[in-house]
Amino acid sequence: MDFAFGAQAAGICRAVFSVFGKTIRSVSVMGKAGGLRGVRGDIQLASHVLLSKSSLILEDNQDELRPCRNQDLTEARLRELAGPDIAVHHGKVLTLTGTLLQNVTLLRYYRSV
């Protein structure tokens, strides 16, 4: 998908997943929400989060880069816990307020299919 997320993206994903189910190995999301690396089941460990405020109606609309406090959760530790068949991707992530990937209900749905 190459457009901003919303109800249309959720509908498209729901339709595709209901037809193809577990035969889908990965979903790449690009555009304003950036790109996701890896395949289905991989782990993404954020080092920094870029909070885009451009969609918010606030006086302060400057984006913020915030470091993640992963503390004892390191890339090496995650690789050890996940095992050899699951990749761990480490780096900066971009988040937009109200996007599909921040919707907990939708994330649970796509995890189960």
OpenMM code with the backbone's topology and positions (N, CA, C; nanometers):
from openmm import Vec3, app, unit

residues = "MET ASP PHE ALA PHE GLY ALA GLN ALA ALA GLY ILE CYS ARG ALA VAL PHE SER VAL PHE GLY LYS THR ILE ARG SER VAL SER VAL MET GLY LYS ALA GLY GLY LEU ARG GLY VAL ARG GLY ASP ILE GLN LEU ALA SER HIS VAL LEU LEU SER LYS SER SER LEU ILE LEU GLU ASP ASN GLN ASP GLU LEU ARG PRO CYS ARG ASN GLN ASP LEU THR GLU ALA ARG LEU ARG GLU LEU ALA GLY PRO ASP ILE ALA VAL HIS HIS GLY LYS VAL LEU THR LEU THR GLY THR LEU LEU GLN ASN VAL THR LEU LEU ARG TYR TYR ARG SER VAL".split()
positions = [
    Vec3(0.0839, -0.1175, 0.0000),
    Vec3(0.0000, 0.0000, 0.0000),
    Vec3(0.0880, 0.1233, 0.0000),
    Vec3(0.0501, 0.2207, -0.0728),
    Vec3(0.1299, 0.3419, -0.0807),
    Vec3(0.0396, 0.4636, -0.0656),
    Vec3(-0.0263, 0.4731, 0.0496),
    Vec3(-0.1093, 0.5894, 0.0784),
    Vec3(-0.1273, 0.6010, 0.2287),
    Vec3(-0.1771, 0.7111, 0.2714),
    Vec3(-0.1977, 0.7311, 0.4152),
    Vec3(-0.3023, 0.6319, 0.4644),
    Vec3(-0.2827, 0.5847, 0.5864),
    Vec3(-0.3722, 0.4834, 0.6408),
    Vec3(-0.5063, 0.5415, 0.6793),
    Vec3(-0.6033, 0.4569, 0.6859),
    Vec3(-0.7367, 0.4964, 0.7255),
    Vec3(-0.8304, 0.3799, 0.7062),
    Vec3(-0.9573, 0.4085, 0.7010),
    Vec3(-1.0577, 0.3035, 0.6871),
    Vec3(-1.0391, 0.2246, 0.5576),
    Vec3(-0.9953, 0.2919, 0.4511),
    Vec3(-0.9767, 0.2223, 0.3243),
    Vec3(-0.8671, 0.1162, 0.3357),
    Vec3(-0.7567, 0.1504, 0.4005),
    Vec3(-0.6466, 0.0551, 0.4161),
    Vec3(-0.6894, -0.0629, 0.5019),
    Vec3(-0.7635, -0.0371, 0.6076),
    Vec3(-0.8103, -0.1455, 0.6939),
    Vec3(-0.9022, -0.2389, 0.6161),
    Vec3(-0.9907, -0.1833, 0.5347),
    Vec3(-1.0807, -0.2655, 0.4545),
    Vec3(-1.0075, -0.3516, 0.3539),
    Vec3(-0.9079, -0.2939, 0.2887),
    Vec3(-0.8285, -0.3692, 0.1913),
    Vec3(-0.7533, -0.4827, 0.2605),
    Vec3(-0.6879, -0.4519, 0.3719),
    Vec3(-0.6133, -0.5553, 0.4460),
    Vec3(-0.7068, -0.6658, 0.4932),
    Vec3(-0.8206, -0.6296, 0.5466),
    Vec3(-0.9167, -0.7284, 0.5961),
    Vec3(-0.9602, -0.8218, 0.4827),
    Vec3(-0.9901, -0.7650, 0.3661),
    Vec3(-1.0335, -0.8460, 0.2523),
    Vec3(-0.9228, -0.9399, 0.2053),
    Vec3(-0.8016, -0.8882, 0.1931),
    Vec3(-0.6891, -0.9699, 0.1469),
    Vec3(-0.6586, -1.0815, 0.2464),
    Vec3(-0.6555, -1.0485, 0.3764),
    Vec3(-0.6261, -1.1501, 0.4773),
    Vec3(-0.7373, -1.2540, 0.4877),
    Vec3(-0.8620, -1.2131, 0.4696),
    Vec3(-0.9707, -1.3109, 0.4794),
    Vec3(-0.9672, -1.4094, 0.3629),
    Vec3(-0.9162, -1.3674, 0.2481),
    Vec3(-0.9071, -1.4563, 0.1325),
    Vec3(-0.7815, -1.5434, 0.1391),
    Vec3(-0.6666, -1.4824, 0.1684),
    Vec3(-0.5395, -1.5543, 0.1600),
    Vec3(-0.4874, -1.6049, 0.2941),
    Vec3(-0.5357, -1.5498, 0.4054),
    Vec3(-0.4987, -1.5977, 0.5389),
    Vec3(-0.3498, -1.6115, 0.5609),
    Vec3(-0.3096, -1.7295, 0.6078),
    Vec3(-0.1705, -1.7522, 0.6471),
    Vec3(-0.0752, -1.7711, 0.5296),
    Vec3(-0.1260, -1.7713, 0.4071),
    Vec3(-0.0353, -1.7808, 0.2924),
    Vec3(0.0370, -1.6490, 0.2677),
    Vec3(-0.0098, -1.5409, 0.3282),
    Vec3(0.0586, -1.4117, 0.3167),
    Vec3(0.1790, -1.4144, 0.4096),
    Vec3(0.2967, -1.3910, 0.3546),
    Vec3(0.4190, -1.3981, 0.4335),
    Vec3(0.4592, -1.2640, 0.4905),
    Vec3(0.4221, -1.1531, 0.4264),
    Vec3(0.4557, -1.0218, 0.4804),
    Vec3(0.3664, -0.9160, 0.4171),
    Vec3(0.3584, -0.8048, 0.4850),
    Vec3(0.2855, -0.6892, 0.4342),
    Vec3(0.3796, -0.5709, 0.4446),
    Vec3(0.4054, -0.5046, 0.3341),
    Vec3(0.4897, -0.3859, 0.3361),
    Vec3(0.4005, -0.2632, 0.3317),
    Vec3(0.4257, -0.1719, 0.4219),
    Vec3(0.3465, -0.0505, 0.4305),
    Vec3(0.4406, 0.0654, 0.4051),
    Vec3(0.4114, 0.1449, 0.3013),
    Vec3(0.5004, 0.2549, 0.2681),
    Vec3(0.4195, 0.3817, 0.2475),
    Vec3(0.4859, 0.4915, 0.2500),
    Vec3(0.4190, 0.6204, 0.2354),
    Vec3(0.4490, 0.7054, 0.3567),
    Vec3(0.3499, 0.7752, 0.4062),
    Vec3(0.3718, 0.8641, 0.5198),
    Vec3(0.4131, 0.7901, 0.6462),
    Vec3(0.3791, 0.6632, 0.6563),
    Vec3(0.4136, 0.5873, 0.7761),
    Vec3(0.5473, 0.5163, 0.7637),
    Vec3(0.6208, 0.5408, 0.6578),
    Vec3(0.7520, 0.4796, 0.6421),
    Vec3(0.7403, 0.3370, 0.5916),
    Vec3(0.8455, 0.2626, 0.6011),
    Vec3(0.8451, 0.1255, 0.5540),
    Vec3(0.8745, 0.0290, 0.6662),
    Vec3(0.8191, -0.0887, 0.6568),
    Vec3(0.8441, -0.1936, 0.7546),
    Vec3(0.9350, -0.2972, 0.6918),
    Vec3(1.0346, -0.3385, 0.7653),
    Vec3(1.1271, -0.4407, 0.7168),
    Vec3(1.0841, -0.5765, 0.7677),
    Vec3(1.1326, -0.6773, 0.7010),
    Vec3(1.1140, -0.8123, 0.7511),
    Vec3(0.9927, -0.8829, 0.6947),
    Vec3(0.9650, -0.9968, 0.7557),
    Vec3(0.8520, -1.0796, 0.7150),
    Vec3(0.7609, -1.1014, 0.8350),
    Vec3(0.6484, -1.1627, 0.8093),
    Vec3(0.5522, -1.1886, 0.9159),
    Vec3(0.6180, -1.2688, 1.0278),
    Vec3(0.6038, -1.2220, 1.1495),
    Vec3(0.6614, -1.2902, 1.2642),
    Vec3(0.7936, -1.2330, 1.3115),
    Vec3(0.8569, -1.1469, 1.2326),
    Vec3(0.9817, -1.0840, 1.2755),
    Vec3(0.9547, -0.9852, 1.3886),
    Vec3(1.0606, -0.9480, 1.4581),
    Vec3(1.0507, -0.8537, 1.5699),
    Vec3(1.1156, -0.7221, 1.5297),
    Vec3(1.0491, -0.6125, 1.5595),
    Vec3(1.1063, -0.4801, 1.5355),
    Vec3(1.1337, -0.4142, 1.6697),
    Vec3(1.2587, -0.3775, 1.6923),
    Vec3(1.3002, -0.3111, 1.8157),
    Vec3(1.3389, -0.1681, 1.7814),
    Vec3(1.2614, -0.0746, 1.8302),
    Vec3(1.2855, 0.0667, 1.7978),
    Vec3(1.3960, 0.1244, 1.8848),
    Vec3(1.4895, 0.1955, 1.8221),
    Vec3(1.5918, 0.2685, 1.8970),
    Vec3(1.5445, 0.4107, 1.9245),
    Vec3(1.4711, 0.4667, 1.8293),
    Vec3(1.4138, 0.6010, 1.8402),
    Vec3(1.2764, 0.5989, 1.7744),
    Vec3(1.1892, 0.6852, 1.8201),
    Vec3(1.0576, 0.6999, 1.7590),
    Vec3(1.0454, 0.8425, 1.7091),
    Vec3(1.0120, 0.8579, 1.5813),
    Vec3(0.9857, 0.9898, 1.5251),
    Vec3(0.8354, 1.0106, 1.5294),
    Vec3(0.7899, 1.0953, 1.6196),
    Vec3(0.6482, 1.1249, 1.6349),
    Vec3(0.6130, 1.2391, 1.5415),
    Vec3(0.5371, 1.2079, 1.4382),
    Vec3(0.4964, 1.3110, 1.3435),
    Vec3(0.3707, 1.3780, 1.3943),
    Vec3(0.3780, 1.5077, 1.4136),
    Vec3(0.2641, 1.5829, 1.4648),
    Vec3(0.1912, 1.6570, 1.3539),
    Vec3(0.2283, 1.6314, 1.2298),
    Vec3(0.1700, 1.7082, 1.1201),
    Vec3(0.0195, 1.6872, 1.1073),
    Vec3(-0.0307, 1.5737, 1.1586),
    Vec3(-0.1739, 1.5489, 1.1474),
    Vec3(-0.2509, 1.5974, 1.2697),
    Vec3(-0.1805, 1.6461, 1.3688),
    Vec3(-0.2467, 1.6930, 1.4903),
    Vec3(-0.2816, 1.8404, 1.4785),
    Vec3(-0.3885, 1.8798, 1.5420),
    Vec3(-0.4259, 2.0213, 1.5430),
    Vec3(-0.3769, 2.0796, 1.6750),
    Vec3(-0.2542, 2.1223, 1.6744),
    Vec3(-0.1909, 2.1772, 1.7941),
    Vec3(-0.1090, 2.2994, 1.7546),
    Vec3(-0.0777, 2.3802, 1.8529),
    Vec3(0.0119, 2.4930, 1.8246),
    Vec3(0.1507, 2.4423, 1.7898),
    Vec3(0.1942, 2.3372, 1.8601),
    Vec3(0.3265, 2.2795, 1.8360),
    Vec3(0.3120, 2.1667, 1.7338),
    Vec3(0.3500, 2.1922, 1.6088),
    Vec3(0.3393, 2.0872, 1.5079),
    Vec3(0.4763, 2.0387, 1.4617),
    Vec3(0.5800, 2.0614, 1.5417),
    Vec3(0.7141, 2.0147, 1.5088),
    Vec3(0.7273, 1.8667, 1.5435),
    Vec3(0.7803, 1.7892, 1.4500),
    Vec3(0.8026, 1.6475, 1.4756),
    Vec3(0.9074, 1.6315, 1.5851),
    Vec3(0.8984, 1.5211, 1.6584),
    Vec3(0.9929, 1.4951, 1.7671),
    Vec3(1.0589, 1.3593, 1.7473),
    Vec3(1.1910, 1.3540, 1.7643),
    Vec3(1.2643, 1.2283, 1.7636),
    Vec3(1.2951, 1.1941, 1.9084),
    Vec3(1.2364, 1.0876, 1.9574),
    Vec3(1.2533, 1.0498, 2.0977),
    Vec3(1.3265, 0.9163, 2.1068),
    Vec3(1.4285, 0.9079, 2.1916),
    Vec3(1.4952, 0.7787, 2.2102),
    Vec3(1.4051, 0.6837, 2.2887),
    Vec3(1.4129, 0.5566, 2.2570),
    Vec3(1.3363, 0.4552, 2.3302),
    Vec3(1.4188, 0.4061, 2.4481),
    Vec3(1.3529, 0.3912, 2.5595),
    Vec3(1.4216, 0.3400, 2.6782),
    Vec3(1.4027, 0.1893, 2.6841),
    Vec3(1.4829, 0.1181, 2.6076),
    Vec3(1.4705, -0.0273, 2.6027),
    Vec3(1.5362, -0.0949, 2.7219),
    Vec3(1.6187, -0.0233, 2.7933),
    Vec3(1.6882, -0.0702, 2.9126),
    Vec3(1.7545, -0.2047, 2.8875),
    Vec3(1.7041, -0.3128, 2.9439),
    Vec3(1.7686, -0.4433, 2.9288),
    Vec3(1.7268, -0.5173, 2.8021),
    Vec3(1.6366, -0.4601, 2.7268),
    Vec3(1.5892, -0.5251, 2.6056),
    Vec3(1.6794, -0.4839, 2.4894),
    Vec3(1.7759, -0.5678, 2.4580),
    Vec3(1.8716, -0.5375, 2.3520),
    Vec3(1.8443, -0.6258, 2.2305),
    Vec3(1.9015, -0.5873, 2.1190),
    Vec3(1.8872, -0.6666, 1.9970),
    Vec3(1.9436, -0.8074, 2.0175),
    Vec3(2.0588, -0.8163, 2.0823),
    Vec3(2.1209, -0.9467, 2.1073),
    Vec3(2.0327, -1.0339, 2.1971),
    Vec3(1.9754, -0.9751, 2.2998),
    Vec3(1.8885, -1.0500, 2.3922),
    Vec3(1.7620, -1.0984, 2.3206),
    Vec3(1.7056, -1.0132, 2.2364),
    Vec3(1.5868, -1.0541, 2.1610),
    Vec3(1.6186, -1.1678, 2.0647),
    Vec3(1.7351, -1.1607, 2.0002),
    Vec3(1.7753, -1.2692, 1.9089),
    Vec3(1.7886, -1.4005, 1.9861),
    Vec3(1.8455, -1.3919, 2.1050),
    Vec3(1.8624, -1.5098, 2.1900),
    Vec3(1.7260, -1.5684, 2.2291),
    Vec3(1.6319, -1.4825, 2.2665),
    Vec3(1.4994, -1.5281, 2.3084),
    Vec3(1.4158, -1.5792, 2.1910),
    Vec3(1.4290, -1.5140, 2.0756),
    Vec3(1.3453, -1.5473, 1.9603),
    Vec3(1.3898, -1.6744, 1.8894),
    Vec3(1.5174, -1.7046, 1.8955),
    Vec3(1.5673, -1.8222, 1.8260),
    Vec3(1.6164, -1.7893, 1.6861),
    Vec3(1.6707, -1.8890, 1.6171),
    Vec3(1.7359, -1.8646, 1.4880),
    Vec3(1.6408, -1.8365, 1.3718),
    Vec3(1.5140, -1.8719, 1.3853),
    Vec3(1.4215, -1.8578, 1.2723),
    Vec3(1.3497, -1.7236, 1.2663),
    Vec3(1.3674, -1.6400, 1.3676),
    Vec3(1.2983, -1.5109, 1.3717),
    Vec3(1.4017, -1.3992, 1.3670),
    Vec3(1.3849, -1.3090, 1.2713),
    Vec3(1.4781, -1.1966, 1.2565),
    Vec3(1.4391, -1.0829, 1.3504),
    Vec3(1.5400, -1.0090, 1.3951),
    Vec3(1.5181, -0.8904, 1.4780),
    Vec3(1.5719, -0.7707, 1.4007),
    Vec3(1.4869, -0.6713, 1.3801),
    Vec3(1.5249, -0.5499, 1.3082),
    Vec3(1.5310, -0.4357, 1.4085),
    Vec3(1.6422, -0.3635, 1.4101),
    Vec3(1.6649, -0.2578, 1.5085),
    Vec3(1.6888, -0.1264, 1.4366),
    Vec3(1.6224, -0.0210, 1.4812),
    Vec3(1.6436, 0.1095, 1.4196),
    Vec3(1.5332, 0.2067, 1.4554),
    Vec3(1.5331, 0.3181, 1.3845),
    Vec3(1.4351, 0.4234, 1.4101),
    Vec3(1.3019, 0.3881, 1.3448),
    Vec3(1.1929, 0.4299, 1.4083),
    Vec3(1.0602, 0.4091, 1.3513),
    Vec3(0.9864, 0.5417, 1.3459),
    Vec3(0.8939, 0.5501, 1.2524),
    Vec3(0.8115, 0.6695, 1.2351),
    Vec3(0.6701, 0.6347, 1.2762),
    Vec3(0.6066, 0.7202, 1.3525),
    Vec3(0.4681, 0.6960, 1.3899),
    Vec3(0.3838, 0.8179, 1.3579),
    Vec3(0.2636, 0.7935, 1.3148),
    Vec3(0.1677, 0.8994, 1.2872),
    Vec3(0.0460, 0.8763, 1.3750),
    Vec3(-0.0080, 0.9795, 1.4292),
    Vec3(-0.1250, 0.9668, 1.5138),
    Vec3(-0.2426, 0.9126, 1.4337),
    Vec3(-0.3066, 0.8112, 1.4881),
    Vec3(-0.4285, 0.7591, 1.4277),
    Vec3(-0.4101, 0.6680, 1.3089),
    Vec3(-0.2926, 0.6128, 1.2880),
    Vec3(-0.2744, 0.5248, 1.1728),
    Vec3(-0.3212, 0.3843, 1.2048),
    Vec3(-0.3413, 0.3070, 1.1010),
    Vec3(-0.3863, 0.1693, 1.1138),
    Vec3(-0.2962, 0.0885, 1.2065),
    Vec3(-0.1650, 0.1058, 1.1946),
    Vec3(-0.0731, 0.0229, 1.2714),
    Vec3(-0.0700, 0.0583, 1.4194),
    Vec3(-0.1349, 0.1665, 1.4600),
    Vec3(-0.1412, 0.2005, 1.6016),
    Vec3(-0.2740, 0.1593, 1.6624),
    Vec3(-0.3597, 0.0989, 1.5854),
    Vec3(-0.4903, 0.0584, 1.6330),
    Vec3(-0.4787, -0.0816, 1.6924),
    Vec3(-0.4879, -0.0930, 1.8246),
    Vec3(-0.4659, -0.2196, 1.8940),
    Vec3(-0.5634, -0.3271, 1.8469),
    Vec3(-0.6878, -0.2914, 1.8273),
    Vec3(-0.7877, -0.3885, 1.7825),
    Vec3(-0.7504, -0.4466, 1.6469),
    Vec3(-0.7091, -0.3601, 1.5537),
    Vec3(-0.6695, -0.4090, 1.4215),
    Vec3(-0.5412, -0.4907, 1.4279),
    Vec3(-0.4457, -0.4502, 1.5116),
    Vec3(-0.3225, -0.5283, 1.5252),
    Vec3(-0.3536, -0.6686, 1.5764),
    Vec3(-0.4425, -0.6807, 1.6739),
    Vec3(-0.4812, -0.8135, 1.7251),
    Vec3(-0.5466, -0.8968, 1.6151),
    Vec3(-0.6309, -0.8334, 1.5353),
    Vec3(-0.6975, -0.9046, 1.4261),
    Vec3(-0.5945, -0.9589, 1.3268),
    Vec3(-0.5006, -0.8760, 1.2843),
    Vec3(-0.4042, -0.9197, 1.1835),
    Vec3(-0.3045, -1.0199, 1.2396),
    Vec3(-0.2818, -1.0195, 1.3697),
    Vec3(-0.1962, -1.1202, 1.4307),
    Vec3(-0.2633, -1.2568, 1.4293),
    Vec3(-0.3959, -1.2585, 1.4385),
    Vec3(-0.4677, -1.3857, 1.4487),
    Vec3(-0.4933, -1.4516, 1.3136),
    Vec3(-0.4825, -1.3774, 1.2040),
    Vec3(-0.5098, -1.4379, 1.0725),
    Vec3(-0.3841, -1.4905, 1.0082),
] * unit.nanometer
topology = app.Topology()
chain = topology.addChain("A")
for resn in residues:
    res = topology.addResidue(resn, chain)
    for name in ("N", "CA", "C"):
        topology.addAtom(name, app.Element.getBySymbol(name[0]), res)
